[in-house]
Amino acid sequence: MPWEFLDGNPKTVDIAVNPGPGNPIIFQRHDSGAIFQFVGPPQNWKPLDGNPRTVQIVAAGGNQLYQRHNNGAIFQFVGPPTNWKFLDGNPKTVDIAAAGRLYQRHDNGSIFEFVGPRPQDWKLLDNNPRTVQITAAMHEGLVPPGGTAPHFLYQRHNTGAIFQFTGTPISGWKLLDNNSRTVQIVAAGANLYQRHNTGAIFQFTGTPISGWKLLDNNSRTVDIVAAGANLFQRHNTGAIFQFTGTPISGWQLLDNDASTVELASPGGGFHRLFQRRNNGAVLGLRDPSPI
């Protein structure tokens, strides 16, 4: 499967992908804080911002792009003439996540949802000091007639416990698992995955605690990425694999470059997977047939 070279800037330290209404949209962040959008062909990137405080970018469905500054400020890209809309400025903010809706996590574990439109319009969803990760997803395929796509929000504690938000702030969190080996959770549509510090990968099948299906148990695995029906893993050797449906044996090798350090995926589409290498190179996997 051919990989298309998109850029080779050594300043690039992060990539994010928006599935877009058609083809996916990819963004990159430089160590200077600058943000760029790929407009093609290779090495043609449009600058969107150049603030040295920027430490995180998050892309989500609906052409949404957000950035977080090292002082906790959060901005949404809205295009000309103002380009960036200020959403919050709390110095406790250490992470943001988005999937149709925008969430932030504070350094004390608190989780908030932006309910807008004003910068102060944030709703507290939880305040557990054990929270170290949040992840969100939405599922267009489950939209009821005349309704909106369902949203999924999860949190991971430093104990490994995983919870799903059921709708009621503070009390409305359902325990899905409580394994101390868990170090990463990833959500895509209605699918939820976890990775253990042993490299094992599991998919949630619907029953809390016992309902986790083992998909792989390779000790080299250091990251997983999911979008749509696609699940990928990256090894500490740089190797990239895609899950093809059969646990343990059903992983297809997509690349084996030792310099690969990051993956991003928008799901099915012309480019269904992107990688960043430690020299700043950004590549997209060309495959017009999503699995």
Phi and psi restraints in degrees (value plus and minus 20) as a CYANA .aco file:
   2 PRO   PHI     -95.8   -55.8
   2 PRO   PSI     120.3   160.3
   3 TRP   PHI    -122.8   -82.8
   3 TRP   PSI     112.5   152.5
   4 GLU   PHI    -117.4   -77.4
   4 GLU   PSI     106.2   146.2
   5 PHE   PHI     -92.7   -52.7
   5 PHE   PSI     105.0   145.0
   6 LEU   PHI    -130.3   -90.3
   6 LEU   PSI     -51.2   -11.2
   7 ASP   PHI    -185.9  -145.9
   7 ASP   PSI     141.8   181.8
   8 GLY   PHI    -162.9  -122.9
   8 GLY   PSI      18.8    58.8
   9 ASN   PHI    -105.0   -65.0
   9 ASN   PSI     100.6   140.6
  10 PRO   PHI     -87.0   -47.0
  10 PRO   PSI     -30.7     9.3
  11 LYS   PHI    -100.5   -60.5
  11 LYS   PSI     -33.0     7.0
  12 THR   PHI     -89.8   -49.8
  12 THR   PSI     107.1   147.1
  13 VAL   PHI    -144.1  -104.1
  13 VAL   PSI     -23.4    16.6
  14 ASP   PHI    -182.2  -142.2
  14 ASP   PSI     127.2   167.2
  15 ILE   PHI    -151.5  -111.5
  15 ILE   PSI     132.4   172.4
  16 ALA   PHI    -164.4  -124.4
  16 ALA   PSI     127.4   167.4
  17 VAL   PHI    -148.3  -108.3
  17 VAL   PSI     111.2   151.2
  18 ASN   PHI    -122.1   -82.1
  18 ASN   PSI     107.7   147.7
  19 PRO   PHI     -82.5   -42.5
  19 PRO   PSI     -45.8    -5.8
  20 GLY   PHI      47.0    87.0
  20 GLY   PSI     149.6   189.6
  21 PRO   PHI     -97.7   -57.7
  21 PRO   PSI     -37.6     2.4
  22 GLY   PHI    -151.7  -111.7
  22 GLY   PSI    -124.3   -84.3
  23 ASN   PHI     -95.8   -55.8
  23 ASN   PSI     129.3   169.3
  24 PRO   PHI     -85.9   -45.9
  24 PRO   PSI     134.5   174.5
  25 ILE   PHI    -135.6   -95.6
  25 ILE   PSI     105.9   145.9
  26 ILE   PHI    -131.3   -91.3
  26 ILE   PSI     121.3   161.3
  27 PHE   PHI    -143.3  -103.3
  27 PHE   PSI     135.5   175.5
  28 GLN   PHI    -154.0  -114.0
  28 GLN   PSI     130.3   170.3
  29 ARG   PHI    -137.8   -97.8
  29 ARG   PSI     115.8   155.8
  30 HIS   PHI    -115.9   -75.9
  30 HIS   PSI     144.8   184.8
  31 ASP   PHI     -87.0   -47.0
  31 ASP   PSI     -32.3     7.7
  32 SER   PHI    -105.7   -65.7
  32 SER   PSI     -26.4    13.6
  33 GLY   PHI      74.9   114.9
  33 GLY   PSI     -31.4     8.6
  34 ALA   PHI     -83.0   -43.0
  34 ALA   PSI     123.3   163.3
  35 ILE   PHI    -139.8   -99.8
  35 ILE   PSI     115.4   155.4
  36 PHE   PHI    -151.7  -111.7
  36 PHE   PSI     130.2   170.2
  37 GLN   PHI    -135.0   -95.0
  37 GLN   PSI     114.2   154.2
  38 PHE   PHI     -94.4   -54.4
  38 PHE   PSI     107.1   147.1
  39 VAL   PHI    -140.3  -100.3
  39 VAL   PSI     -20.6    19.4
  40 GLY   PHI      46.7    86.7
  40 GLY   PSI     135.0   175.0
  41 PRO   PHI     -91.8   -51.8
  41 PRO   PSI    -192.1  -152.1
  42 PRO   PHI     -65.7   -25.7
  42 PRO   PSI     118.2   158.2
  43 GLN   PHI      50.6    90.6
  43 GLN   PSI      -3.9    36.1
  44 ASN   PHI    -126.7   -86.7
  44 ASN   PSI      80.6   120.6
  45 TRP   PHI    -144.8  -104.8
  45 TRP   PSI     114.0   154.0
  46 LYS   PHI    -115.2   -75.2
  46 LYS   PSI     103.6   143.6
  47 PRO   PHI     -90.6   -50.6
  47 PRO   PSI     114.0   154.0
  48 LEU   PHI    -130.7   -90.7
  48 LEU   PSI     -48.0    -8.0
  49 ASP   PHI    -185.0  -145.0
  49 ASP   PSI     142.7   182.7
  50 GLY   PHI    -164.1  -124.1
  50 GLY   PSI      20.6    60.6
  51 ASN   PHI    -108.6   -68.6
  51 ASN   PSI     102.5   142.5
  52 PRO   PHI     -87.4   -47.4
  52 PRO   PSI     -30.9     9.1
  53 ARG   PHI     -99.9   -59.9
  53 ARG   PSI     -34.2     5.8
  54 THR   PHI     -87.3   -47.3
  54 THR   PSI     105.4   145.4
  55 VAL   PHI    -144.6  -104.6
  55 VAL   PSI     -26.4    13.6
  56 GLN   PHI    -174.2  -134.2
  56 GLN   PSI     118.9   158.9
  57 ILE   PHI    -144.9  -104.9
  57 ILE   PSI     123.6   163.6
  58 VAL   PHI    -155.5  -115.5
  58 VAL   PSI     107.2   147.2
  59 ALA   PHI    -130.6   -90.6
  59 ALA   PSI     126.2   166.2
  60 ALA   PHI    -167.0  -127.0
  60 ALA   PSI     152.3   192.3
  61 GLY   PHI     -78.9   -38.9
  61 GLY   PSI     139.1   179.1
  62 GLY   PHI      57.7    97.7
  62 GLY   PSI       5.5    45.5
  63 ASN   PHI      39.2    79.2
  63 ASN   PSI      14.3    54.3
  64 GLN   PHI    -110.3   -70.3
  64 GLN   PSI     117.6   157.6
  65 LEU   PHI    -159.4  -119.4
  65 LEU   PSI     111.2   151.2
  66 TYR   PHI    -147.5  -107.5
  66 TYR   PSI     134.7   174.7
  67 GLN   PHI    -153.0  -113.0
  67 GLN   PSI     130.8   170.8
  68 ARG   PHI    -141.6  -101.6
  68 ARG   PSI     117.5   157.5
  69 HIS   PHI    -117.0   -77.0
  69 HIS   PSI     144.4   184.4
  70 ASN   PHI     -91.5   -51.5
  70 ASN   PSI     -26.5    13.5
  71 ASN   PHI    -120.3   -80.3
  71 ASN   PSI     -11.2    28.8
  72 GLY   PHI      72.0   112.0
  72 GLY   PSI     -28.1    11.9
  73 ALA   PHI     -84.5   -44.5
  73 ALA   PSI     121.8   161.8
  74 ILE   PHI    -142.6  -102.6
  74 ILE   PSI     115.1   155.1
  75 PHE   PHI    -151.9  -111.9
  75 PHE   PSI     128.5   168.5
  76 GLN   PHI    -133.1   -93.1
  76 GLN   PSI     115.6   155.6
  77 PHE   PHI     -97.1   -57.1
  77 PHE   PSI     104.3   144.3
  78 VAL   PHI    -141.2  -101.2
  78 VAL   PSI     -22.3    17.7
  79 GLY   PHI      63.9   103.9
  79 GLY   PSI     158.0   198.0
  80 PRO   PHI     -79.7   -39.7
  80 PRO   PSI     130.9   170.9
  81 PRO   PHI    -110.6   -70.6
  81 PRO   PSI     -39.5     0.5
  82 THR   PHI    -106.1   -66.1
  82 THR   PSI     -46.4    -6.4
  83 ASN   PHI      50.5    90.5
  83 ASN   PSI     -73.2   -33.2
  84 TRP   PHI    -144.1  -104.1
  84 TRP   PSI     107.4   147.4
  85 LYS   PHI    -122.1   -82.1
  85 LYS   PSI     106.4   146.4
  86 PHE   PHI     -93.8   -53.8
  86 PHE   PSI     107.3   147.3
  87 LEU   PHI    -133.5   -93.5
  87 LEU   PSI     -48.7    -8.7
  88 ASP   PHI    -187.4  -147.4
  88 ASP   PSI     140.6   180.6
  89 GLY   PHI    -163.7  -123.7
  89 GLY   PSI      22.4    62.4
  90 ASN   PHI    -109.1   -69.1
  90 ASN   PSI     101.5   141.5
  91 PRO   PHI     -86.8   -46.8
  91 PRO   PSI     -30.9     9.1
  92 LYS   PHI    -100.4   -60.4
  92 LYS   PSI     -33.8     6.2
  93 THR   PHI     -88.6   -48.6
  93 THR   PSI     106.8   146.8
  94 VAL   PHI    -143.9  -103.9
  94 VAL   PSI     -24.5    15.5
  95 ASP   PHI    -183.0  -143.0
  95 ASP   PSI     128.1   168.1
  96 ILE   PHI    -151.5  -111.5
  96 ILE   PSI     132.3   172.3
  97 ALA   PHI    -162.7  -122.7
  97 ALA   PSI     126.1   166.1
  98 ALA   PHI    -165.8  -125.8
  98 ALA   PSI     124.0   164.0
  99 ALA   PHI    -184.0  -144.0
  99 ALA   PSI      60.5   100.5
 100 GLY   PHI      61.7   101.7
 100 GLY   PSI     -60.1   -20.1
 101 ARG   PHI    -141.2  -101.2
 101 ARG   PSI     139.2   179.2
 102 LEU   PHI    -132.8   -92.8
 102 LEU   PSI     114.7   154.7
 103 TYR   PHI    -148.2  -108.2
 103 TYR   PSI     134.7   174.7
 104 GLN   PHI    -154.3  -114.3
 104 GLN   PSI     131.7   171.7
 105 ARG   PHI    -140.2  -100.2
 105 ARG   PSI     115.6   155.6
 106 HIS   PHI    -115.6   -75.6
 106 HIS   PSI     145.8   185.8
 107 ASP   PHI     -88.6   -48.6
 107 ASP   PSI     -30.8     9.2
 108 ASN   PHI    -118.0   -78.0
 108 ASN   PSI     -12.4    27.6
 109 GLY   PHI      72.6   112.6
 109 GLY   PSI     -29.3    10.7
 110 SER   PHI     -83.8   -43.8
 110 SER   PSI     123.6   163.6
 111 ILE   PHI    -140.6  -100.6
 111 ILE   PSI     113.1   153.1
 112 PHE   PHI    -148.9  -108.9
 112 PHE   PSI     128.8   168.8
 113 GLU   PHI    -133.4   -93.4
 113 GLU   PSI     115.7   155.7
 114 PHE   PHI     -99.0   -59.0
 114 PHE   PSI     101.6   141.6
 115 VAL   PHI    -132.4   -92.4
 115 VAL   PSI     -23.6    16.4
 116 GLY   PHI      22.1    62.1
 116 GLY   PSI     159.1   199.1
 117 PRO   PHI    -110.1   -70.1
 117 PRO   PSI     -31.2     8.8
 118 ARG   PHI    -100.0   -60.0
 118 ARG   PSI     132.8   172.8
 119 PRO   PHI     -77.4   -37.4
 119 PRO   PSI     -47.4    -7.4
 120 GLN   PHI    -105.9   -65.9
 120 GLN   PSI     -18.5    21.5
 121 ASP   PHI    -108.0   -68.0
 121 ASP   PSI      53.5    93.5
 122 TRP   PHI    -141.1  -101.1
 122 TRP   PSI     112.6   152.6
 123 LYS   PHI    -124.3   -84.3
 123 LYS   PSI     105.2   145.2
 124 LEU   PHI     -91.7   -51.7
 124 LEU   PSI     104.9   144.9
 125 LEU   PHI    -125.7   -85.7
 125 LEU   PSI     -49.3    -9.3
 126 ASP   PHI    -184.0  -144.0
 126 ASP   PSI     140.3   180.3
 127 ASN   PHI    -163.6  -123.6
 127 ASN   PSI      24.5    64.5
 128 ASN   PHI    -110.2   -70.2
 128 ASN   PSI     102.1   142.1
 129 PRO   PHI     -86.5   -46.5
 129 PRO   PSI     -30.8     9.2
 130 ARG   PHI    -100.9   -60.9
 130 ARG   PSI     -33.9     6.1
 131 THR   PHI     -87.0   -47.0
 131 THR   PSI     106.7   146.7
 132 VAL   PHI    -145.7  -105.7
 132 VAL   PSI     -27.7    12.3
 133 GLN   PHI    -173.7  -133.7
 133 GLN   PSI     121.7   161.7
 134 ILE   PHI    -147.2  -107.2
 134 ILE   PSI     127.6   167.6
 135 THR   PHI    -164.5  -124.5
 135 THR   PSI     125.8   165.8
 136 ALA   PHI    -152.9  -112.9
 136 ALA   PSI     137.0   177.0
 137 ALA   PHI    -175.6  -135.6
 137 ALA   PSI     140.2   180.2
 138 MET   PHI    -157.7  -117.7
 138 MET   PSI     135.7   175.7
 139 HIS   PHI    -147.5  -107.5
 139 HIS   PSI      79.8   119.8
 140 GLU   PHI     -82.8   -42.8
 140 GLU   PSI     -48.2    -8.2
 141 GLY   PHI     -92.9   -52.9
 141 GLY   PSI     -29.6    10.4
 142 LEU   PHI    -128.1   -88.1
 142 LEU   PSI      -2.0    38.0
 143 VAL   PHI     -91.0   -51.0
 143 VAL   PSI     101.7   141.7
 144 PRO   PHI     -93.4   -53.4
 144 PRO   PSI     139.0   179.0
 145 PRO   PHI     -75.6   -35.6
 145 PRO   PSI     103.7   143.7
 146 GLY   PHI      55.6    95.6
 146 GLY   PSI     -14.4    25.6
 147 GLY   PHI    -126.3   -86.3
 147 GLY   PSI    -187.7  -147.7
 148 THR   PHI    -138.2   -98.2
 148 THR   PSI     139.4   179.4
 149 ALA   PHI     -84.3   -44.3
 149 ALA   PSI     115.5   155.5
 150 PRO   PHI     -88.0   -48.0
 150 PRO   PSI     125.0   165.0
 151 HIS   PHI    -129.0   -89.0
 151 HIS   PSI     124.6   164.6
 152 PHE   PHI    -145.3  -105.3
 152 PHE   PSI     112.8   152.8
 153 LEU   PHI    -151.8  -111.8
 153 LEU   PSI     111.5   151.5
 154 TYR   PHI    -149.6  -109.6
 154 TYR   PSI     136.2   176.2
 155 GLN   PHI    -155.0  -115.0
 155 GLN   PSI     131.2   171.2
 156 ARG   PHI    -140.1  -100.1
 156 ARG   PSI     116.1   156.1
 157 HIS   PHI    -115.1   -75.1
 157 HIS   PSI     144.0   184.0
 158 ASN   PHI     -90.1   -50.1
 158 ASN   PSI     -25.6    14.4
 159 THR   PHI    -109.5   -69.5
 159 THR   PSI     -27.7    12.3
 160 GLY   PHI      76.3   116.3
 160 GLY   PSI     -30.4     9.6
 161 ALA   PHI     -83.4   -43.4
 161 ALA   PSI     122.3   162.3
 162 ILE   PHI    -140.2  -100.2
 162 ILE   PSI     113.4   153.4
 163 PHE   PHI    -149.9  -109.9
 163 PHE   PSI     127.7   167.7
 164 GLN   PHI    -133.2   -93.2
 164 GLN   PSI     115.6   155.6
 165 PHE   PHI     -96.7   -56.7
 165 PHE   PSI     108.9   148.9
 166 THR   PHI    -127.1   -87.1
 166 THR   PSI     -19.4    20.6
 167 GLY   PHI     101.8   141.8
 167 GLY   PSI     -39.3     0.7
 168 THR   PHI    -125.5   -85.5
 168 THR   PSI      97.8   137.8
 169 PRO   PHI     -74.7   -34.7
 169 PRO   PSI     124.1   164.1
 170 ILE   PHI      50.5    90.5
 170 ILE   PSI     -82.3   -42.3
 171 SER   PHI    -106.4   -66.4
 171 SER   PSI     -37.0     3.0
 172 GLY   PHI    -112.7   -72.7
 172 GLY   PSI      36.7    76.7
 173 TRP   PHI    -144.4  -104.4
 173 TRP   PSI     102.2   142.2
 174 LYS   PHI    -117.7   -77.7
 174 LYS   PSI     105.3   145.3
 175 LEU   PHI     -92.7   -52.7
 175 LEU   PSI     103.8   143.8
 176 LEU   PHI    -125.1   -85.1
 176 LEU   PSI     -48.8    -8.8
 177 ASP   PHI    -184.0  -144.0
 177 ASP   PSI     141.2   181.2
 178 ASN   PHI    -166.9  -126.9
 178 ASN   PSI      31.8    71.8
 179 ASN   PHI    -120.1   -80.1
 179 ASN   PSI     104.4   144.4
 180 SER   PHI     -87.0   -47.0
 180 SER   PSI     -33.5     6.5
 181 ARG   PHI    -100.5   -60.5
 181 ARG   PSI     -34.9     5.1
 182 THR   PHI     -87.8   -47.8
 182 THR   PSI     106.6   146.6
 183 VAL   PHI    -146.1  -106.1
 183 VAL   PSI     -25.0    15.0
 184 GLN   PHI    -177.3  -137.3
 184 GLN   PSI     119.8   159.8
 185 ILE   PHI    -145.8  -105.8
 185 ILE   PSI     126.4   166.4
 186 VAL   PHI    -159.3  -119.3
 186 VAL   PSI     112.6   152.6
 187 ALA   PHI    -138.3   -98.3
 187 ALA   PSI     123.4   163.4
 188 ALA   PHI    -168.9  -128.9
 188 ALA   PSI      91.8   131.8
 189 GLY   PHI      40.7    80.7
 189 GLY   PSI    -149.0  -109.0
 190 ALA   PHI    -110.3   -70.3
 190 ALA   PSI     -15.7    24.3
 191 ASN   PHI    -114.0   -74.0
 191 ASN   PSI     120.6   160.6
 192 LEU   PHI    -151.1  -111.1
 192 LEU   PSI     114.3   154.3
 193 TYR   PHI    -147.8  -107.8
 193 TYR   PSI     135.6   175.6
 194 GLN   PHI    -155.0  -115.0
 194 GLN   PSI     131.4   171.4
 195 ARG   PHI    -140.8  -100.8
 195 ARG   PSI     116.2   156.2
 196 HIS   PHI    -115.7   -75.7
 196 HIS   PSI     142.9   182.9
 197 ASN   PHI     -89.3   -49.3
 197 ASN   PSI     -26.1    13.9
 198 THR   PHI    -109.2   -69.2
 198 THR   PSI     -27.5    12.5
 199 GLY   PHI      76.2   116.2
 199 GLY   PSI     -31.0     9.0
 200 ALA   PHI     -83.3   -43.3
 200 ALA   PSI     122.4   162.4
 201 ILE   PHI    -140.1  -100.1
 201 ILE   PSI     113.4   153.4
 202 PHE   PHI    -149.8  -109.8
 202 PHE   PSI     128.9   168.9
 203 GLN   PHI    -135.1   -95.1
 203 GLN   PSI     116.1   156.1
 204 PHE   PHI     -96.4   -56.4
 204 PHE   PSI     109.8   149.8
 205 THR   PHI    -127.2   -87.2
 205 THR   PSI     -19.9    20.1
 206 GLY   PHI     101.5   141.5
 206 GLY   PSI     -38.8     1.2
 207 THR   PHI    -126.1   -86.1
 207 THR   PSI      96.5   136.5
 208 PRO   PHI     -73.5   -33.5
 208 PRO   PSI     123.9   163.9
 209 ILE   PHI      49.9    89.9
 209 ILE   PSI     -82.0   -42.0
 210 SER   PHI    -106.4   -66.4
 210 SER   PSI     -35.5     4.5
 211 GLY   PHI    -112.3   -72.3
 211 GLY   PSI      37.6    77.6
 212 TRP   PHI    -145.0  -105.0
 212 TRP   PSI     104.3   144.3
 213 LYS   PHI    -119.0   -79.0
 213 LYS   PSI     105.2   145.2
 214 LEU   PHI     -92.3   -52.3
 214 LEU   PSI     103.9   143.9
 215 LEU   PHI    -124.9   -84.9
 215 LEU   PSI     -48.3    -8.3
 216 ASP   PHI    -185.3  -145.3
 216 ASP   PSI     139.7   179.7
 217 ASN   PHI    -164.7  -124.7
 217 ASN   PSI      26.3    66.3
 218 ASN   PHI    -111.1   -71.1
 218 ASN   PSI     103.5   143.5
 219 SER   PHI     -87.1   -47.1
 219 SER   PSI     -31.9     8.1
 220 ARG   PHI    -102.0   -62.0
 220 ARG   PSI     -34.1     5.9
 221 THR   PHI     -87.7   -47.7
 221 THR   PSI     106.8   146.8
 222 VAL   PHI    -144.5  -104.5
 222 VAL   PSI     -24.5    15.5
 223 ASP   PHI    -182.2  -142.2
 223 ASP   PSI     127.7   167.7
 224 ILE   PHI    -150.5  -110.5
 224 ILE   PSI     127.7   167.7
 225 VAL   PHI    -156.9  -116.9
 225 VAL   PSI     115.1   155.1
 226 ALA   PHI    -154.6  -114.6
 226 ALA   PSI     125.9   165.9
 227 ALA   PHI    -181.2  -141.2
 227 ALA   PSI     110.2   150.2
 228 GLY   PHI      39.1    79.1
 228 GLY   PSI    -149.1  -109.1
 229 ALA   PHI    -112.7   -72.7
 229 ALA   PSI     -12.4    27.6
 230 ASN   PHI    -120.7   -80.7
 230 ASN   PSI     116.5   156.5
 231 LEU   PHI    -151.6  -111.6
 231 LEU   PSI     110.9   150.9
 232 PHE   PHI    -148.5  -108.5
 232 PHE   PSI     135.0   175.0
 233 GLN   PHI    -153.2  -113.2
 233 GLN   PSI     132.2   172.2
 234 ARG   PHI    -142.3  -102.3
 234 ARG   PSI     115.6   155.6
 235 HIS   PHI    -115.1   -75.1
 235 HIS   PSI     144.1   184.1
 236 ASN   PHI     -90.6   -50.6
 236 ASN   PSI     -25.2    14.8
 237 THR   PHI    -110.7   -70.7
 237 THR   PSI     -25.5    14.5
 238 GLY   PHI      72.8   112.8
 238 GLY   PSI     -31.0     9.0
 239 ALA   PHI     -82.4   -42.4
 239 ALA   PSI     122.0   162.0
 240 ILE   PHI    -139.1   -99.1
 240 ILE   PSI     113.2   153.2
 241 PHE   PHI    -149.7  -109.7
 241 PHE   PSI     128.8   168.8
 242 GLN   PHI    -135.2   -95.2
 242 GLN   PSI     116.6   156.6
 243 PHE   PHI     -96.8   -56.8
 243 PHE   PSI     108.9   148.9
 244 THR   PHI    -127.9   -87.9
 244 THR   PSI     -19.0    21.0
 245 GLY   PHI     103.2   143.2
 245 GLY   PSI     -38.9     1.1
 246 THR   PHI    -126.3   -86.3
 246 THR   PSI      97.6   137.6
 247 PRO   PHI     -74.1   -34.1
 247 PRO   PSI     123.5   163.5
 248 ILE   PHI      50.8    90.8
 248 ILE   PSI     -82.2   -42.2
 249 SER   PHI    -106.6   -66.6
 249 SER   PSI     -36.3     3.7
 250 GLY   PHI    -111.2   -71.2
 250 GLY   PSI      37.7    77.7
 251 TRP   PHI    -145.8  -105.8
 251 TRP   PSI     102.2   142.2
 252 GLN   PHI    -118.1   -78.1
 252 GLN   PSI     107.3   147.3
 253 LEU   PHI     -92.2   -52.2
 253 LEU   PSI     105.1   145.1
 254 LEU   PHI    -125.6   -85.6
 254 LEU   PSI     -48.7    -8.7
 255 ASP   PHI    -183.0  -143.0
 255 ASP   PSI     139.4   179.4
 256 ASN   PHI    -164.0  -124.0
 256 ASN   PSI      22.8    62.8
 257 ASP   PHI    -113.5   -73.5
 257 ASP   PSI     105.4   145.4
 258 ALA   PHI     -87.1   -47.1
 258 ALA   PSI     -34.3     5.7
 259 SER   PHI    -109.3   -69.3
 259 SER   PSI     -23.0    17.0
 260 THR   PHI     -89.2   -49.2
 260 THR   PSI     108.7   148.7
 261 VAL   PHI    -147.7  -107.7
 261 VAL   PSI     -28.0    12.0
 262 GLU   PHI    -174.5  -134.5
 262 GLU   PSI     124.2   164.2
 263 LEU   PHI    -144.3  -104.3
 263 LEU   PSI     131.3   171.3
 264 ALA   PHI    -169.1  -129.1
 264 ALA   PSI     121.3   161.3
 265 SER   PHI    -162.1  -122.1
 265 SER   PSI     117.9   157.9
 266 PRO   PHI    -116.8   -76.8
 266 PRO   PSI     -22.3    17.7
 267 GLY   PHI      84.5   124.5
 267 GLY   PSI    -174.2  -134.2
 268 GLY   PHI     -87.3   -47.3
 268 GLY   PSI     136.3   176.3
 269 GLY   PHI     124.8   164.8
 269 GLY   PSI    -195.8  -155.8
 270 PHE   PHI     -82.1   -42.1
 270 PHE   PSI     -67.1   -27.1
 271 HIS   PHI    -128.4   -88.4
 271 HIS   PSI      91.7   131.7
 272 ARG   PHI    -124.7   -84.7
 272 ARG   PSI     -22.1    17.9
 273 LEU   PHI    -175.2  -135.2
 273 LEU   PSI     119.7   159.7
 274 PHE   PHI    -145.8  -105.8
 274 PHE   PSI     130.9   170.9
 275 GLN   PHI    -153.5  -113.5
 275 GLN   PSI     131.3   171.3
 276 ARG   PHI    -139.5   -99.5
 276 ARG   PSI     117.1   157.1
 277 ARG   PHI    -123.9   -83.9
 277 ARG   PSI     144.5   184.5
 278 ASN   PHI     -89.9   -49.9
 278 ASN   PSI     -26.6    13.4
 279 ASN   PHI    -118.3   -78.3
 279 ASN   PSI     -12.1    27.9
 280 GLY   PHI      71.5   111.5
 280 GLY   PSI     -27.4    12.6
 281 ALA   PHI     -82.4   -42.4
 281 ALA   PSI     118.7   158.7
 282 VAL   PHI    -140.4  -100.4
 282 VAL   PSI     109.5   149.5
 283 LEU   PHI    -151.5  -111.5
 283 LEU   PSI     127.2   167.2
 284 GLY   PHI    -137.6   -97.6
 284 GLY   PSI     119.5   159.5
 285 LEU   PHI    -104.1   -64.1
 285 LEU   PSI      98.7   138.7
 286 ARG   PHI    -108.7   -68.7
 286 ARG   PSI      96.6   136.6
 287 ASP   PHI    -179.5  -139.5
 287 ASP   PSI      88.0   128.0
 288 PRO   PHI     -94.9   -54.9
 288 PRO   PSI     -23.9    16.1
 289 SER   PHI    -136.9   -96.9
 289 SER   PSI      76.9   116.9
 290 PRO   PHI     -85.1   -45.1
 290 PRO   PSI     131.2   171.2
